């Protein structure tokens, strides 16, 4: 340990730390924040670190329990165990959300066994691979790697120990976000995505999703990133789509990859057929560029990890509990067991090469992720870039070996998903260990806590993902009398008391016959299509046959993964569109602008970027008017950031509850007030007023709390 550094807690062996109650509270908070992070990642492809709000909630919960049950208050190390356990939910949720929904887009069903296995194996592997790096990154690299979010979390814990921190701001944000979302999406008192077509500028439209969770995201990521992101949305909605309409409306033949004339396509159809591929190329390039920027640290971190393994194997004497990691014997045996489980489990469809690729890419990107988290924090960690790199290399290897069958798509995605989750959780683990280092925690206790948190969150995340998709899936009656399906090899399913065959039509197959669009269908005994099964994730229909509406999820990062897999293995990717995105990202980097957030803005509808921009502008105003001159920006534990974290959690949890109500349309209709109060719900002005009030309240809370502080 650095001799010049002294942790907050003295080296005492008797201070309570790892016990059942902190683990239990951490598990519950991890599941809640994991669910909210999954919801957010499905909507806009990003999450924010849960460590600080979990730490704040832990301090308050324990204080409440001590008064209610007349028990002692928790120690700082017990609160640290809670935040360590709870932080795993967010990192696993991100990894699952950006990869596993790609199965639906590729034409497979979301199976709970596969989703759960990927989450569990990736989450645990990331932690075990990080443990040998602790000495190099956390202890020896203490001065070099600040771990901004981990340090802020330690400040919150230390402040709480001194009696200066409460969770009132987080709880306020939570309930404001919850009730706003219920009134907006649950009772439908106002339109959640008001849109205005620009009549004199064909193809252009302005829109905003009046969402509390996206407003919170914008505040947390700050004005610069929010402005870059909305810039990408402006390019997509006000430049690319109008340009495609302008130059394509005179074409007399469909332009690949679309199957309709551009003159007959809606704005959304043009976005899905063309802009989506441009955005995919930009996102993939931005992610890879972010990864290449970290190349100098890869070799250093890899060698440091190997050196730590050598030192651990020599059985060096541990002088204090603050230097005690889990035994390297358990780390190695656990890693070997997980790799064997990946290889031998039939559900994942992994071969020996797949297991080897997971080990190689896994350790490489866990190392890179852990170090990048130390430099820029976990919320800014380019995990998606590492996943794209893994997927590209895996698919190219499969292509060279001639492995292009349908099963190899699942294999490639399984490899990328496990590596993605491992890298995400590895970075979070390193951040938690930094917090523990600053407050004097026992590393082995933290490592046990986050293993428990990862296991429990991974099990629940799979069910949450499937429930969200099922709740928003629409079964629409369809009839294509001229198209007959061979049902001899299809599986069956029961729907509304009758048995149907399940038929998946891929985009490649649909482009060959051009009679029906790609998707999942239910087919009767005669081989006739009876229903289109439009999934909640990446689906296009928003209204059932009975008129009830549901919420859909763009799942932008998962869509990108599916495009990479399908495009490379089928060799039918529209490379001209993809290359447009590639060079847009490169031009931005030449101009000194971070290409990844801009590319995400291109890839998402403008409606998703505008509330993020609004949140960023509120933070910009706070930083310009409320802080002392020597301060340049709000800290990660400031009232505005904590309130925004509450908005994200409250809005996301409300969205999940509303989605679950959609499983029974009668429940959703019971709280739907749109027809009763149609003068409110049918006017976009109501949406703008409601969102403006939310923005003003966010500004009021942040400014008032900063001024008081």
ABEGO torsion letter per residue (X at the ends): XBAABBBABBBBAABBBBBAAAAAAAAAAAAAAAAAAAAAAAAAGBBBBAAAAAAAAAAAAAAAAAAAAGBBBBBAAAAAAAAAAAAAAAAAAAAAAAAAAAAAAAGBBBBAAAAAAAAAAAAAAAAAAAAAAAAAAAAAAAAABAGAAAAAAAAAAAAAAAGABBAAAAAAAAAAAAAAAAAAAAAGABBABBBBBBAABBGBBBBBBBBAAAAAAAAAAEAAAAAAAAAAAAAAAAAAAAAAAAAAAABABBBOABABBAAABBAAAAAAAAAAAAAAAAAAAAAAAAAAAAAAAAAAAAAAAAAAAAAAAAGBBBABAAABBBBAAAAAAAAAAAAAAAAABAAAGBBAAAAAAAAAAAAAAAAAAAAAAAAAEAAABBAAAAAAAAAAAAAAAAAAAGBABAAAAAAAAAAAAAAAAAAAAAAAAAAAAAAAAAAGBBAAAAAAAAAAAAAAAAAAAAAAAAAAAAAABBBBBBBBAABBBBAAABBBBBBGGBBBBBBBBBAAAAAAAGABBBEBBBBBAAGBBABBBBBABGBABABBAAGBBBBBBAGAAAAAAAAAAAAAAAGABBAAAAAAAAAAAAAAAAAGBBAAAAAAAAABBAAAAAAAAAAAAAAAAAAAAABBAABABBBAABAAAAAAAAAAAAAAAAAAAAAAAAABAAAAAAABAAAABAAAAABAAAAAAAAAAAAAAAAAAAAAAAAAX
